[in-house]
Amino acid sequence: MHIRLILLLSVCTFISCTSAEKKAELDRQNIFFAEFYYEQGFPERSIAHARKIKPDSPNYAAARDWIERASYDDDEPDYSE
């Protein structure tokens, strides 16, 4: 009985660590895409990727920064006539 419990806990620990690593990788990718789309001139897409990052992520401050930058650029009038 104890061996089954230990195996079950081991599997659960492995799964939770794997999902945490997956979440960190997705956050890293979203920061990359937020920067990429901002630099390519697509502020809406940049904001969309930055908003996918949740407050508990270590990349949250960077995401807020990209949201601010893209929102500011989106509000500027276009004088390219």
N, CA, C and O atoms as CSV, one atom per row, in Angstrom:
chain,resi,resn,atom,element,x,y,z
A,1,MET,N,N,0.810,-1.193,0.000
A,1,MET,CA,C,0.000,0.000,0.000
A,1,MET,C,C,0.856,1.261,0.000
A,1,MET,O,O,0.563,2.211,-0.725
A,2,HIS,N,N,1.918,1.273,0.813
A,2,HIS,CA,C,2.777,2.448,0.892
A,2,HIS,C,C,3.563,2.659,-0.399
A,2,HIS,O,O,3.836,3.792,-0.795
A,3,ILE,N,N,3.919,1.565,-1.040
A,3,ILE,CA,C,4.672,1.677,-2.286
A,3,ILE,C,C,3.804,2.327,-3.363
A,3,ILE,O,O,4.291,3.155,-4.133
A,4,ARG,N,N,2.542,1.963,-3.422
A,4,ARG,CA,C,1.637,2.570,-4.399
A,4,ARG,C,C,1.477,4.066,-4.131
A,4,ARG,O,O,1.445,4.865,-5.067
A,5,LEU,N,N,1.378,4.434,-2.888
A,5,LEU,CA,C,1.249,5.837,-2.522
A,5,LEU,C,C,2.506,6.615,-2.918
A,5,LEU,O,O,2.419,7.722,-3.449
A,6,ILE,N,N,3.655,6.034,-2.657
A,6,ILE,CA,C,4.920,6.674,-3.023
A,6,ILE,C,C,5.029,6.819,-4.539
A,6,ILE,O,O,5.450,7.866,-5.031
A,7,LEU,N,N,4.658,5.792,-5.274
A,7,LEU,CA,C,4.689,5.881,-6.740
A,7,LEU,C,C,3.714,6.931,-7.259
A,7,LEU,O,O,4.036,7.682,-8.180
A,8,LEU,N,N,2.537,6.984,-6.676
A,8,LEU,CA,C,1.544,7.965,-7.082
A,8,LEU,C,C,2.046,9.390,-6.819
A,8,LEU,O,O,1.890,10.272,-7.664
A,9,LEU,N,N,2.643,9.607,-5.656
A,9,LEU,CA,C,3.195,10.920,-5.341
A,9,LEU,C,C,4.340,11.282,-6.280
A,9,LEU,O,O,4.478,12.441,-6.671
A,10,SER,N,N,5.156,10.309,-6.641
A,10,SER,CA,C,6.264,10.550,-7.564
A,10,SER,C,C,5.743,10.979,-8.937
A,10,SER,O,O,6.257,11.918,-9.546
A,11,VAL,N,N,4.734,10.287,-9.401
A,11,VAL,CA,C,4.145,10.622,-10.703
A,11,VAL,C,C,3.521,12.014,-10.661
A,11,VAL,O,O,3.699,12.804,-11.589
A,12,CYS,N,N,2.798,12.314,-9.601
A,12,CYS,CA,C,2.174,13.635,-9.470
A,12,CYS,C,C,3.223,14.747,-9.418
A,12,CYS,O,O,3.034,15.805,-10.018
A,13,THR,N,N,4.305,14.517,-8.719
A,13,THR,CA,C,5.390,15.493,-8.645
A,13,THR,C,C,6.007,15.707,-10.017
A,13,THR,O,O,6.263,16.844,-10.413
A,14,PHE,N,N,6.244,14.638,-10.735
A,14,PHE,CA,C,6.812,14.738,-12.084
A,14,PHE,C,C,5.887,15.528,-13.004
A,14,PHE,O,O,6.344,16.389,-13.756
A,15,ILE,N,N,4.611,15.242,-12.946
A,15,ILE,CA,C,3.644,15.937,-13.807
A,15,ILE,C,C,3.578,17.419,-13.458
A,15,ILE,O,O,3.531,18.258,-14.358
A,16,SER,N,N,3.573,17.753,-12.196
A,16,SER,CA,C,3.497,19.160,-11.808
A,16,SER,C,C,4.757,19.911,-12.203
A,16,SER,O,O,4.677,21.073,-12.601
A,17,CYS,N,N,5.913,19.280,-12.103
A,17,CYS,CA,C,7.155,19.923,-12.531
A,17,CYS,C,C,7.177,20.105,-14.043
A,17,CYS,O,O,7.634,21.133,-14.542
A,18,THR,N,N,6.692,19.125,-14.756
A,18,THR,CA,C,6.658,19.215,-16.202
A,18,THR,C,C,5.730,20.341,-16.650
A,18,THR,O,O,6.068,21.094,-17.563
A,19,SER,N,N,4.571,20.463,-16.020
A,19,SER,CA,C,3.652,21.527,-16.417
A,19,SER,C,C,4.205,22.897,-16.044
A,19,SER,O,O,3.957,23.868,-16.759
A,20,ALA,N,N,4.944,23.001,-14.952
A,20,ALA,CA,C,5.568,24.276,-14.581
A,20,ALA,C,C,6.632,24.664,-15.603
A,20,ALA,O,O,6.757,25.833,-15.969
A,21,GLU,N,N,7.393,23.678,-16.057
A,21,GLU,CA,C,8.397,23.953,-17.081
A,21,GLU,C,C,7.729,24.353,-18.397
A,21,GLU,O,O,8.205,25.245,-19.099
A,22,LYS,N,N,6.632,23.689,-18.718
A,22,LYS,CA,C,5.904,24.016,-19.940
A,22,LYS,C,C,5.346,25.437,-19.862
A,22,LYS,O,O,5.402,26.180,-20.842
A,23,LYS,N,N,4.811,25.815,-18.707
A,23,LYS,CA,C,4.261,27.159,-18.523
A,23,LYS,C,C,5.362,28.204,-18.637
A,23,LYS,O,O,5.153,29.254,-19.245
A,24,ALA,N,N,6.522,27.936,-18.068
A,24,ALA,CA,C,7.637,28.874,-18.167
A,24,ALA,C,C,8.084,29.037,-19.620
A,24,ALA,O,O,8.410,30.143,-20.049
A,25,GLU,N,N,8.098,27.949,-20.368
A,25,GLU,CA,C,8.479,28.022,-21.783
A,25,GLU,C,C,7.440,28.806,-22.586
A,25,GLU,O,O,7.805,29.594,-23.459
A,26,LEU,N,N,6.167,28.604,-22.306
A,26,LEU,CA,C,5.119,29.357,-23.005
A,26,LEU,C,C,5.214,30.850,-22.689
A,26,LEU,O,O,5.025,31.686,-23.573
A,27,ASP,N,N,5.507,31.183,-21.436
A,27,ASP,CA,C,5.686,32.587,-21.069
A,27,ASP,C,C,6.870,33.195,-21.812
A,27,ASP,O,O,6.801,34.329,-22.285
A,28,ARG,N,N,7.948,32.437,-21.911
A,28,ARG,CA,C,9.128,32.927,-22.622
A,28,ARG,C,C,8.801,33.167,-24.099
A,28,ARG,O,O,9.228,34.164,-24.682
A,29,GLN,N,N,8.049,32.253,-24.691
A,29,GLN,CA,C,7.655,32.408,-26.093
A,29,GLN,C,C,6.730,33.606,-26.282
A,29,GLN,O,O,6.846,34.330,-27.271
A,30,ASN,N,N,5.823,33.815,-25.350
A,30,ASN,CA,C,4.915,34.947,-25.470
A,30,ASN,C,C,5.646,36.279,-25.342
A,30,ASN,O,O,5.292,37.243,-26.021
A,31,ILE,N,N,6.651,36.346,-24.487
A,31,ILE,CA,C,7.468,37.560,-24.400
A,31,ILE,C,C,8.190,37.786,-25.723
A,31,ILE,O,O,8.238,38.911,-26.220
A,32,PHE,N,N,8.749,36.726,-26.292
A,32,PHE,CA,C,9.427,36.835,-27.583
A,32,PHE,C,C,8.474,37.362,-28.650
A,32,PHE,O,O,8.819,38.285,-29.389
A,33,PHE,N,N,7.260,36.776,-28.738
A,33,PHE,CA,C,6.302,37.205,-29.750
A,33,PHE,C,C,5.808,38.623,-29.498
A,33,PHE,O,O,5.574,39.367,-30.450
A,34,ALA,N,N,5.646,39.013,-28.245
A,34,ALA,CA,C,5.241,40.388,-27.936
A,34,ALA,C,C,6.284,41.373,-28.462
A,34,ALA,O,O,5.938,42.385,-29.073
A,35,GLU,N,N,7.545,41.076,-28.227
A,35,GLU,CA,C,8.618,41.942,-28.723
A,35,GLU,C,C,8.676,41.912,-30.251
A,35,GLU,O,O,8.801,42.956,-30.891
A,36,PHE,N,N,8.585,40.725,-30.825
A,36,PHE,CA,C,8.667,40.576,-32.276
A,36,PHE,C,C,7.566,41.369,-32.981
A,36,PHE,O,O,7.847,42.140,-33.899
A,37,TYR,N,N,6.317,41.183,-32.554
A,37,TYR,CA,C,5.210,41.885,-33.210
A,37,TYR,C,C,5.269,43.386,-32.967
A,37,TYR,O,O,4.869,44.165,-33.833
A,38,TYR,N,N,5.755,43.802,-31.816
A,38,TYR,CA,C,5.917,45.232,-31.557
A,38,TYR,C,C,6.916,45.837,-32.540
A,38,TYR,O,O,6.669,46.891,-33.128
A,39,GLU,N,N,8.046,45.153,-32.708
A,39,GLU,CA,C,9.069,45.663,-33.617
A,39,GLU,C,C,8.642,45.614,-35.083
A,39,GLU,O,O,9.148,46.386,-35.898
A,40,GLN,N,N,7.717,44.718,-35.428
A,40,GLN,CA,C,7.236,44.613,-36.804
A,40,GLN,C,C,6.079,45.577,-37.078
A,40,GLN,O,O,5.617,45.678,-38.214
A,41,GLY,N,N,5.614,46.278,-36.057
A,41,GLY,CA,C,4.564,47.265,-36.246
A,41,GLY,C,C,3.155,46.734,-36.061
A,41,GLY,O,O,2.210,47.289,-36.622
A,42,PHE,N,N,2.995,45.678,-35.290
A,42,PHE,CA,C,1.678,45.111,-35.010
A,42,PHE,C,C,1.403,45.183,-33.504
A,42,PHE,O,O,1.505,44.170,-32.812
A,43,PRO,N,N,1.057,46.365,-32.991
A,43,PRO,CA,C,0.885,46.500,-31.535
A,43,PRO,C,C,-0.253,45.652,-30.970
A,43,PRO,O,O,-0.172,45.210,-29.824
A,44,GLU,N,N,-1.310,45.416,-31.748
A,44,GLU,CA,C,-2.423,44.611,-31.235
A,44,GLU,C,C,-1.977,43.182,-30.953
A,44,GLU,O,O,-2.343,42.598,-29.933
A,45,ARG,N,N,-1.192,42.629,-31.858
A,45,ARG,CA,C,-0.696,41.261,-31.645
A,45,ARG,C,C,0.294,41.206,-30.492
A,45,ARG,O,O,0.328,40.238,-29.732
A,46,SER,N,N,1.096,42.251,-30.371
A,46,SER,CA,C,2.045,42.318,-29.264
A,46,SER,C,C,1.309,42.308,-27.933
A,46,SER,O,O,1.690,41.588,-27.010
A,47,ILE,N,N,0.257,43.106,-27.837
A,47,ILE,CA,C,-0.531,43.166,-26.609
A,47,ILE,C,C,-1.200,41.821,-26.336
A,47,ILE,O,O,-1.240,41.370,-25.192
A,48,ALA,N,N,-1.722,41.183,-27.375
A,48,ALA,CA,C,-2.395,39.896,-27.200
A,48,ALA,C,C,-1.450,38.855,-26.613
A,48,ALA,O,O,-1.846,38.099,-25.726
A,49,HIS,N,N,-0.217,38.803,-27.085
A,49,HIS,CA,C,0.732,37.824,-26.549
A,49,HIS,C,C,1.169,38.199,-25.132
A,49,HIS,O,O,1.331,37.322,-24.284
A,50,ALA,N,N,1.357,39.474,-24.873
A,50,ALA,CA,C,1.776,39.900,-23.537
A,50,ALA,C,C,0.687,39.635,-22.502
A,50,ALA,O,O,0.993,39.337,-21.348
A,51,ARG,N,N,-0.573,39.741,-22.899
A,51,ARG,CA,C,-1.668,39.511,-21.956
A,51,ARG,C,C,-1.827,38.044,-21.576
A,51,ARG,O,O,-2.505,37.738,-20.595
A,52,LYS,N,N,-1.230,37.149,-22.315
A,52,LYS,CA,C,-1.314,35.719,-21.986
A,52,LYS,C,C,-0.492,35.374,-20.749
A,52,LYS,O,O,-0.668,34.305,-20.162
A,53,ILE,N,N,0.396,36.267,-20.355
A,53,ILE,CA,C,1.264,36.015,-19.202
A,53,ILE,C,C,0.548,36.460,-17.931
A,53,ILE,O,O,0.115,37.607,-17.820
A,54,LYS,N,N,0.431,35.564,-16.999
A,54,LYS,CA,C,-0.326,35.791,-15.765
A,54,LYS,C,C,0.545,36.444,-14.687
A,54,LYS,O,O,1.772,36.372,-14.753
A,55,PRO,N,N,-0.090,37.081,-13.690
A,55,PRO,CA,C,0.662,37.784,-12.638
A,55,PRO,C,C,1.616,36.913,-11.824
A,55,PRO,O,O,2.556,37.444,-11.232
A,56,ASP,N,N,1.412,35.611,-11.772
A,56,ASP,CA,C,2.307,34.756,-10.980
A,56,ASP,C,C,3.575,34.371,-11.743
A,56,ASP,O,O,4.430,33.667,-11.205
A,57,SER,N,N,3.700,34.819,-12.973
A,57,SER,CA,C,4.864,34.487,-13.787
A,57,SER,C,C,6.021,35.447,-13.496
A,57,SER,O,O,5.793,36.626,-13.226
A,58,PRO,N,N,7.255,34.950,-13.550
A,58,PRO,CA,C,8.405,35.848,-13.388
A,58,PRO,C,C,8.536,36.834,-14.557
A,58,PRO,O,O,9.223,37.848,-14.436
A,59,ASN,N,N,7.887,36.543,-15.677
A,59,ASN,CA,C,7.942,37.422,-16.847
A,59,ASN,C,C,6.823,38.451,-16.871
A,59,ASN,O,O,6.658,39.160,-17.864
A,60,TYR,N,N,6.056,38.543,-15.802
A,60,TYR,CA,C,4.898,39.436,-15.779
A,60,TYR,C,C,5.304,40.909,-15.939
A,60,TYR,O,O,4.631,41.663,-16.642
A,61,ALA,N,N,6.389,41.314,-15.297
A,61,ALA,CA,C,6.828,42.712,-15.403
A,61,ALA,C,C,7.206,43.047,-16.849
A,61,ALA,O,O,6.883,44.128,-17.343
A,62,ALA,N,N,7.878,42.137,-17.512
A,62,ALA,CA,C,8.234,42.356,-18.915
A,62,ALA,C,C,6.984,42.411,-19.783
A,62,ALA,O,O,6.914,43.204,-20.722
A,63,ALA,N,N,6.008,41.585,-19.477
A,63,ALA,CA,C,4.755,41.589,-20.244
A,63,ALA,C,C,4.040,42.924,-20.071
A,63,ALA,O,O,3.551,43.494,-21.047
A,64,ARG,N,N,3.972,43.426,-18.846
A,64,ARG,CA,C,3.338,44.730,-18.610
A,64,ARG,C,C,4.074,45.831,-19.378
A,64,ARG,O,O,3.447,46.753,-19.900
A,65,ASP,N,N,5.394,45.731,-19.445
A,65,ASP,CA,C,6.183,46.711,-20.184
A,65,ASP,C,C,5.816,46.702,-21.669
A,65,ASP,O,O,5.649,47.763,-22.271
A,66,TRP,N,N,5.689,45.516,-22.263
A,66,TRP,CA,C,5.317,45.425,-23.676
A,66,TRP,C,C,3.897,45.907,-23.910
A,66,TRP,O,O,3.611,46.507,-24.947
A,67,ILE,N,N,3.008,45.655,-22.968
A,67,ILE,CA,C,1.633,46.152,-23.095
A,67,ILE,C,C,1.630,47.680,-23.079
A,67,ILE,O,O,0.938,48.308,-23.881
A,68,GLU,N,N,2.397,48.277,-22.174
A,68,GLU,CA,C,2.474,49.741,-22.110
A,68,GLU,C,C,3.054,50.317,-23.396
A,68,GLU,O,O,2.507,51.268,-23.954
A,69,ARG,N,N,4.149,49.748,-23.862
A,69,ARG,CA,C,4.777,50.250,-25.091
A,69,ARG,C,C,3.823,50.161,-26.277
A,69,ARG,O,O,3.650,51.127,-27.019
A,70,ALA,N,N,3.213,49.006,-26.446
A,70,ALA,CA,C,2.328,48.799,-27.597
A,70,ALA,C,C,1.071,49.661,-27.477
A,70,ALA,O,O,0.572,50.154,-28.488
A,71,SER,N,N,0.559,49.851,-26.281
A,71,SER,CA,C,-0.623,50.688,-26.096
A,71,SER,C,C,-0.300,52.145,-26.405
A,71,SER,O,O,-1.105,52.853,-27.010
A,72,TYR,N,N,0.869,52.581,-25.990
A,72,TYR,CA,C,1.280,53.962,-26.252
A,72,TYR,C,C,1.449,54.185,-27.748
A,72,TYR,O,O,0.995,55.202,-28.272
A,73,ASP,N,N,2.090,53.260,-28.441
A,73,ASP,CA,C,2.297,53.402,-29.880
A,73,ASP,C,C,0.991,53.311,-30.646
A,73,ASP,O,O,0.836,53.945,-31.690
A,74,ASP,N,N,0.053,52.529,-30.137
A,74,ASP,CA,C,-1.235,52.369,-30.802
A,74,ASP,C,C,-2.060,53.657,-30.717
A,74,ASP,O,O,-2.880,53.921,-31.597
A,75,ASP,N,N,-1.853,54.454,-29.673
A,75,ASP,CA,C,-2.620,55.683,-29.475
A,75,ASP,C,C,-2.070,56.868,-30.262
A,75,ASP,O,O,-2.777,57.858,-30.448
A,76,GLU,N,N,-0.821,56.790,-30.728
A,76,GLU,CA,C,-0.234,57.908,-31.454
A,76,GLU,C,C,-0.919,58.084,-32.803
A,76,GLU,O,O,-1.199,57.107,-33.496
A,77,PRO,N,N,-1.186,59.331,-33.170
A,77,PRO,CA,C,-1.776,59.558,-34.500
A,77,PRO,C,C,-0.765,59.279,-35.598
A,77,PRO,O,O,0.439,59.433,-35.395
A,78,ASP,N,N,-1.241,58.878,-36.732
A,78,ASP,CA,C,-0.384,58.557,-37.869
A,78,ASP,C,C,-0.310,59.769,-38.790
A,78,ASP,O,O,-1.310,60.143,-39.403
A,79,TYR,N,N,0.863,60.383,-38.893
A,79,TYR,CA,C,1.057,61.563,-39.736
A,79,TYR,C,C,1.842,61.234,-40.986
A,79,TYR,O,O,2.583,62.084,-41.479
A,80,SER,N,N,1.707,60.053,-41.506
A,80,SER,CA,C,2.536,59.619,-42.626
A,80,SER,C,C,1.907,59.931,-43.990
A,80,SER,O,O,2.114,59.186,-44.948
A,81,GLU,N,N,1.161,60.998,-44.084
A,81,GLU,CA,C,0.540,61.352,-45.373
A,81,GLU,C,C,1.485,62.117,-46.247
A,81,GLU,O,O,1.126,62.492,-47.363
